[in-house]
Amino acid sequence: MYHSEIIGHGMYVPPGVVTNHDLSKIMETSHEWIVQRSGIEERRWVSPEVTTTDLALKASEEAIANAGIDKSEIDCILFATVSPDHDFPGSACFLQPKLGLKEIPAIDVRQQCSGFIYAMSMADAFIKTGQYKTILIVGAEVHSKGLDKTTKGRDVAVLFGDGAGAIIMRRKEVKDCLKDSFIWSTHLFTDGSSAKDLWLEAPGMALGPERLTHEMIETGKHYPYMNGKKVFANAVRRMCECTILALEANKLKLEDIDLFLFHQANMRINQMVAQELKIPEDKVYNTIQKYGNTTAATIPIGMAEAVKAQKLKKGSLVANAVFGSGFTWASAVYRW
Ligand SMILES: CC(C)(COP(=O)(O)OP(=O)(O)OC[C@H]1O[C@@H](n2cnc3c(N)ncnc32)[C@H](O)[C@@H]1OP(=O)(O)O)[C@@H](O)C(=O)NCCC(=O)NCCS
């Protein structure tokens, strides 16, 4: 059977830094509140003309160059995002021509903060069945254009940032299961009964004769709503559960893992997961301080930054755990 390997990575964040102090000028919040509750010090926001697929393009180009392949070798694109350029077609359809690629399948993955691991899992399955050989997976978000930046929306607005990350996954014939670089496992979960605890209600076909009305805009239904405490508690619980499951499935102990790359929603969530599982601090790599929550982009951004920081090296055994709207959660284990 074929396996799949991550052969290239890339990331891109827009240059516009927005500090907590900047936010405190436009809404009632403070640097201290944001850092204490979330660990976030700053995030990036795009300028008005920049789109999600613009960020995705830059991250993808870096991943292609890093993989040392010609882009014509890519035979499928999987694009994880919660902030698409348009409702339809999917953002992968807009990215494909920007990359100068033709006719290969370009698929959007709509699994919010868990989207990138869902896409990795789908790519792994495509490669294992022999359907595709070299897959570009990208996670990209422009949140800044969709947040309520007044005091009313401050519980959500301070947490999210813009950014993109990408990897190339390619077919690999594994000779040594323990030493070769390849994806060992992915595990995916959803509990749709909590769908409305973190959601964007409008525009929506479920809303009556019109998917978007002036009234919906006046009442802020076009901004994300989050039941923060419920999300927090479930994130800790589910990320712990799916990490343990991934380790058990691979007959691994915590100490076998070289690096834990968790979703970046809130530093306190990751600290509680590490505490609960007794993971030493130096084995967890966080980027939330600089970028906030970039949803589907946090995992590939984490990979790229961890490589730069020399925390992630060829041969490292990595565990990912993510949690997000849906609720969805997922884990992955692979040798880098
Ligand atoms: C959002 C979150 C940081 C809020 O932290 P919390 O400890 O639950 O805070 P609370 O909701 O109890 O709010 C405490 C107070 O701070 C206020 N507050 C909310 N946002 C604020 C902000 N940005 N600045 C200042 N005060 C704020 C609230 O209005 C509330 O005031 P009140 O006590 O007068 O009513 C936290 O719930 C969280 O991180 N949840 C998970 C978020 C997440 O991970 N989302 C993405 C998942 S993928």
The ligand as a MOL file (V3000), in Angstrom:
LIG
                    3D

  0  0  0     0  0            999 V3000
M  V30 BEGIN CTAB
M  V30 COUNTS 48 50 0 0 0
M  V30 BEGIN ATOM
M  V30 1 C -13.4040 34.1920 24.7340 0
M  V30 2 C -12.7010 33.8920 26.0390 0
M  V30 3 C -11.2540 34.3630 25.9590 0
M  V30 4 C -13.4230 34.6440 27.1470 0
M  V30 5 O -12.8290 34.3390 28.3630 0
M  V30 6 P -13.7230 34.0980 29.6520 0
M  V30 7 O -12.8190 33.8820 30.7750 0
M  V30 8 O -14.6800 32.9950 29.3040 0
M  V30 9 O -14.4070 35.4800 29.8130 0
M  V30 10 P -15.9640 35.7930 30.0490 0
M  V30 11 O -16.7330 35.3650 28.8600 0
M  V30 12 O -16.3130 35.2260 31.3820 0
M  V30 13 O -15.9680 37.3330 30.0810 0
M  V30 14 C -15.5350 37.9920 31.2110 0
M  V30 15 C -15.8540 39.4630 31.0520 0
M  V30 16 O -14.9480 40.0290 30.0760 0
M  V30 17 C -15.6980 40.7610 29.1110 0
M  V30 18 N -15.0010 40.6820 27.8310 0
M  V30 19 C -15.2430 39.8610 26.7870 0
M  V30 20 N -14.3730 40.1230 25.8120 0
M  V30 21 C -13.5740 41.1130 26.2380 0
M  V30 22 C -12.4960 41.8010 25.6620 0
M  V30 23 N -12.0360 41.5090 24.4320 0
M  V30 24 N -11.9020 42.7490 26.3990 0
M  V30 25 C -12.3110 43.0460 27.6200 0
M  V30 26 N -13.3510 42.4300 28.2270 0
M  V30 27 C -13.9590 41.4670 27.5280 0
M  V30 28 C -17.0460 40.1120 29.0780 0
M  V30 29 O -17.9960 41.0330 28.5940 0
M  V30 30 C -17.2620 39.7670 30.5460 0
M  V30 31 O -17.6810 40.9090 31.2020 0
M  V30 32 P -18.7840 40.8210 32.3810 0
M  V30 33 O -18.1780 39.9000 33.4060 0
M  V30 34 O -18.9180 42.2380 32.8260 0
M  V30 35 O -20.0020 40.2380 31.7360 0
M  V30 36 C -12.7200 32.3720 26.3550 0
M  V30 37 O -14.0320 31.9750 26.6580 0
M  V30 38 C -12.1890 31.5230 25.2550 0
M  V30 39 O -11.0240 31.6080 24.9050 0
M  V30 40 N -13.0240 30.6470 24.6840 0
M  V30 41 C -12.6180 29.7780 23.6120 0
M  V30 42 C -12.4130 30.5930 22.3940 0
M  V30 43 C -11.9550 29.7930 21.2540 0
M  V30 44 O -11.0730 28.9980 21.4210 0
M  V30 45 N -12.5330 30.0010 20.0710 0
M  V30 46 C -12.1640 29.3990 18.8700 0
M  V30 47 C -12.3070 27.9180 18.9190 0
M  V30 48 S -11.6390 27.1960 17.5460 0
M  V30 END ATOM
M  V30 BEGIN BOND
M  V30 1 1 1 2
M  V30 2 1 2 3
M  V30 3 1 2 4
M  V30 4 1 2 36
M  V30 5 1 4 5
M  V30 6 1 5 6
M  V30 7 2 6 7
M  V30 8 1 6 8
M  V30 9 1 6 9
M  V30 10 1 9 10
M  V30 11 2 10 11
M  V30 12 1 10 12
M  V30 13 1 10 13
M  V30 14 1 13 14
M  V30 15 1 14 15
M  V30 16 1 15 16
M  V30 17 1 15 30
M  V30 18 1 16 17
M  V30 19 1 17 18
M  V30 20 1 17 28
M  V30 21 1 18 19
M  V30 22 1 18 27
M  V30 23 2 19 20
M  V30 24 1 20 21
M  V30 25 1 21 22
M  V30 26 2 21 27
M  V30 27 1 22 23
M  V30 28 2 22 24
M  V30 29 1 24 25
M  V30 30 2 25 26
M  V30 31 1 26 27
M  V30 32 1 28 29
M  V30 33 1 28 30
M  V30 34 1 30 31
M  V30 35 1 31 32
M  V30 36 2 32 33
M  V30 37 1 32 34
M  V30 38 1 32 35
M  V30 39 1 36 37
M  V30 40 1 36 38
M  V30 41 2 38 39
M  V30 42 1 38 40
M  V30 43 1 40 41
M  V30 44 1 41 42
M  V30 45 1 42 43
M  V30 46 2 43 44
M  V30 47 1 43 45
M  V30 48 1 45 46
M  V30 49 1 46 47
M  V30 50 1 47 48
M  V30 END BOND
M  V30 END CTAB
M  END
